[in-house]
Amino acid sequence: MSRLEGKIAIVTGASSGIGRAAALLFAREGAKVVVTARNENALAELADEIAREDGEAAALAGDVRDEALHEALVELAVRRFGGLDTAFNNAGALGAMGEISSLTIEGWRETLDTNLTSAFLAAKYQVPAIAARGGGSLTFTSSFVGHTAGFAGVAPYAAGKAGLIGLVQALAVELGARGIRVNALLPGGTDTPANFANLPGAAPETRGFVEGLHALKRIAQPEEIAEAALYLASDGASFVTGAALLADGGASVARG
Ligand code: NAP
């Protein structure tokens, strides 16, 4: 059974990692996908891969901090595919890191713009289009970091990711009567360039440390997180809204 048959989706952060895996999975499950990120070449490659699998994708490169991008993505979904049913607003970045006194206001703002303000901008343009189809869903990629776990040196990122959960709760209530479900997806450590363990210059022992934080004693593959995003986007989650869905390999409950 194709779980997104006939649906039209936007996936942000689709050039890499979780977003790329989700775009491929959504297309395999029958969705027509509009994909975005800044890396135009990676997006074109993704769109080709989806086309080779007989899926349908449209790519538009841009920065999620740019309001005009969000308007253009929705316009593209409507013009090319006829509307919008679901959005996986997944783009994000660790951003400015360091001890609090060392952080600049520019770094703070940039990190919040990428991880949180981008979500506001996405919803602002996506909601009317989804409402015009009689309902649908929005999913935002948050993190266990900032919700069930604190780590030193990532205050702007943690604040942004925690802020998404507040946004999701407010929008779930605001939009429920219009048939729009709104959820946060909270991955645990995932094997992408954004993981602490894969950052340039990370100490070799960091990977073992990150794996050990999880009850499953490993980090996720992006495809495993994409499955959770698919669930939230699909009718299988028809009564799930306002949720913060942990797909964190037990990182939130592990104590050794
Ligand atoms: P990733 O492979 O680095 O992917 C991040 C994606 O976001 C890329 O496609 C990147 O594309 C895009 N992006 C970043 N800043 C952007 C900007 N300003 N404008 C447009 N696109 C932007 O990392 P990932 O792990 O898949 O990250 C996906 C989401 O999961 C993020 O929100 C991240 O915070 C969250 N997350 C990750 C982990 C983990 O351990 N990996 C854990 C919890 C949550 P371009 O660079 O091409 O623009």
Residues whose N, C-alpha, C, O or C-beta is under 5 A from the ligand:
A	BS01	NAP	G13 A14 S15 S16 G17 I18 G19 A37 R38 N39 G62 D63 V64 R65 N90 A91 G92 A93 T114 T141 S142 S143 P187 G188 G189 T190 T192 P193 A194 N195
